[in-house]
Amino acid sequence: MIAIVDYGAGNLKSVTNALDFLKVKYKVTDKAKEIEKADKIIFPGVGSFGDCMQSLEKKSLISVLKKEIGKKPYLGICLGLQVLFESSDESKGVKGLSIFKGKCRKFDGKGLKVPQIGWNSINIVKKELLEGVKDDSYFYFVHSYYVEPEDKAIVATETDYGIEYCSGVSSGNVNAFQFHPERSGEIGLKILENFVK
């Protein structure tokens, strides 16, 4: 069973629709015990870094996520990628889950629309969950912040939006992407299918 983390603001409907299409068992939950029991975790994200971390703290989910992420397969989407890091320019002084060293930075906006909304391509650095996905495939993005990992070995995908930035990470059981596979049509479903398998 897959636990979909519900912190009160995630893009749950698109994710559950995609999993229904794949005929996968899942449970949308904000209960630590259910996350512990699950075989896999999906953390879909929409909203601000600070609000998300505050909600996880209120629901007593921070310690269970720190314990379970990496122990079992984890898929982070958008904010579900960003919270894996130590901090974000979006919410000064707020600590992330600190699974990885690094922070989230804001696009400087010089000549670019911020947030980045729409389709953009990815450069695949590590295959992992991207088996069957071609380099330069297009995915759907909605974000103003991007992750800057200290350890470049975890970078799975890169994307160009004024700068070349890390749009996906992969390390052991942990995979997370800035783009939205659940909103990226057939190519996005391929990633979810790979995760399920």
Secondary structure, DSSP 8 states (H G I E B T S, - for coil): -EEEE--SSS-HHHHHHHHHHTT--EEEE--HHHHHH-SEEEEE--S-HHHHHHHHHHTT-HHHHHHHBTTB-EEEETHHHHTTSSEETTSTT-----SSSEEEEE---TTS-SSEEEEEE-EES--GGGTT--TT-EEEEEESEEEEES-GGGEEEEEESSSEEEEEEEETTEEEESSBGGGSHHHHHHHHHHHH-
